[in-house]
Amino acid sequence: MNRLRQKIQRDELKPGEVLCDHCTAKCCQYFSLAIDRPETAQAFGYIRWYLLHEYATVFTENNDWFLLVHSPCKHLGEDYRCGIYETRPQICQDYTTVNCEYDDGYTFDRYFETAEQVEEYSNARFHDYRDFRTPKPGLPVIQ
């Protein structure tokens, strides 16, 4: 099956055509959940823990924090269509293409992919500049 889609602009849609006909189902490739904004070093430790798991990232948007899990829906077909469309969950039914991610210009305020990035951010925020990385090995002693 050909998984390539022709990318068009939203205003180029023909009558009766839907944006999903031209999309690779970005909205079905992950899910995100709001999390409490970290206010303590311990809270940042929890975020570090999230990022020690595969397929997890954390982002912020308008000062709100989110856990993002990169995992496609089990019912996403090779044609980028929903395999259970008629019985899909309510969250999917409520989703519209009005503000969807079809357009490529979107960026996050902050985006953390690794536990080390969160540690650096936390250290800077709390002025704790201890080095969390493995120490650089010293030079070998030659005798």
PLY file of the C-alpha trace (Angstrom):
ply
format ascii 1.0
element vertex 143
property float x
property float y
property float z
element edge 142
property int vertex1
property int vertex2
end_header
0.00 0.00 0.00
1.30 3.48 -0.84
1.66 5.44 2.40
2.71 8.70 0.73
0.26 11.55 0.90
0.18 14.68 -1.22
0.75 17.66 1.08
-1.61 20.53 0.31
-2.48 23.73 2.13
-5.69 23.88 4.15
-7.21 26.47 1.81
-6.64 24.15 -1.17
-9.19 21.59 0.03
-11.88 20.88 -2.54
-15.56 20.77 -1.52
-16.27 17.48 0.27
-12.57 16.78 0.78
-11.16 16.49 4.32
-7.73 17.40 5.60
-7.22 13.82 6.83
-7.06 12.70 3.17
-3.67 14.45 2.97
-2.27 13.76 6.44
-0.14 11.02 7.97
-2.29 10.94 11.12
0.06 12.85 13.39
-2.74 12.99 15.97
-2.85 9.19 16.16
0.92 8.69 16.54
1.19 9.81 20.18
-0.75 10.96 23.20
0.01 13.62 25.76
-1.17 14.16 29.30
-1.05 17.32 31.39
1.27 17.02 34.38
1.80 19.30 37.35
4.25 22.10 36.73
7.41 21.12 38.61
8.13 23.54 41.45
10.74 21.54 43.38
13.86 19.57 42.62
11.94 16.44 43.64
9.24 17.18 41.04
11.94 17.54 38.39
13.21 14.15 39.55
9.87 12.64 38.59
10.11 14.21 35.15
13.61 12.75 34.80
12.08 9.37 35.65
9.47 9.76 32.88
12.24 10.38 30.37
14.13 7.27 31.38
11.34 5.35 29.64
11.39 4.78 25.91
9.15 6.87 23.69
8.52 9.53 26.36
9.23 13.25 26.11
8.03 16.27 28.08
7.05 19.64 26.65
5.65 22.94 27.83
3.10 25.14 26.17
1.94 28.44 27.68
3.54 27.50 31.01
1.62 24.20 31.13
3.61 20.94 31.29
2.81 17.74 29.39
4.08 14.19 29.23
4.14 13.07 25.60
4.24 9.36 24.77
5.26 8.56 21.19
3.19 5.46 20.52
0.83 5.02 17.57
-2.73 3.94 18.19
-3.18 0.18 17.85
-6.02 0.79 15.39
-4.20 3.15 13.01
-4.21 1.53 9.59
-1.46 1.59 6.99
-3.65 4.05 5.08
-3.49 6.39 8.11
-7.19 5.80 8.79
-8.86 4.66 11.97
-9.60 0.94 12.05
-12.40 1.42 14.61
-13.80 4.72 13.33
-17.44 3.93 14.15
-16.59 2.89 17.73
-13.60 5.17 18.39
-13.24 6.71 21.86
-15.00 9.98 22.68
-11.71 11.91 22.75
-11.20 10.93 19.10
-14.79 11.87 18.22
-14.33 15.31 19.77
-11.04 16.00 17.96
-11.26 18.28 14.92
-8.85 19.45 12.25
-9.45 23.12 13.14
-6.28 23.33 15.25
-4.68 20.01 14.41
-0.98 19.51 13.74
-1.30 19.12 9.99
0.76 22.27 9.48
4.48 21.82 10.09
5.28 25.18 11.70
4.49 24.24 15.30
7.13 24.40 18.02
7.03 23.86 21.78
8.06 26.44 24.39
10.32 23.80 26.00
10.99 20.26 24.85
12.87 17.66 26.90
13.96 14.39 25.33
16.45 13.15 27.91
16.74 12.94 31.67
20.02 14.87 31.40
18.26 17.85 29.79
15.80 17.98 32.69
18.62 17.71 35.22
20.45 20.63 33.59
17.28 22.72 33.53
16.51 21.87 37.16
20.06 22.68 38.26
19.91 26.04 36.50
16.50 26.82 37.98
17.50 25.97 41.53
21.09 27.23 41.16
22.39 23.77 41.96
25.35 23.43 39.68
26.53 20.04 40.90
27.72 17.88 38.07
25.37 14.96 37.50
27.38 13.48 34.65
29.91 10.70 34.96
33.25 12.32 35.83
35.77 12.64 33.05
38.42 9.98 33.52
41.84 11.24 34.55
44.98 10.71 32.54
46.64 7.33 33.06
49.56 7.36 35.44
52.73 6.15 33.74
55.31 4.62 36.03
0 1
1 2
2 3
3 4
4 5
5 6
6 7
7 8
8 9
9 10
10 11
11 12
12 13
13 14
14 15
15 16
16 17
17 18
18 19
19 20
20 21
21 22
22 23
23 24
24 25
25 26
26 27
27 28
28 29
29 30
30 31
31 32
32 33
33 34
34 35
35 36
36 37
37 38
38 39
39 40
40 41
41 42
42 43
43 44
44 45
45 46
46 47
47 48
48 49
49 50
50 51
51 52
52 53
53 54
54 55
55 56
56 57
57 58
58 59
59 60
60 61
61 62
62 63
63 64
64 65
65 66
66 67
67 68
68 69
69 70
70 71
71 72
72 73
73 74
74 75
75 76
76 77
77 78
78 79
79 80
80 81
81 82
82 83
83 84
84 85
85 86
86 87
87 88
88 89
89 90
90 91
91 92
92 93
93 94
94 95
95 96
96 97
97 98
98 99
99 100
100 101
101 102
102 103
103 104
104 105
105 106
106 107
107 108
108 109
109 110
110 111
111 112
112 113
113 114
114 115
115 116
116 117
117 118
118 119
119 120
120 121
121 122
122 123
123 124
124 125
125 126
126 127
127 128
128 129
129 130
130 131
131 132
132 133
133 134
134 135
135 136
136 137
137 138
138 139
139 140
140 141
141 142
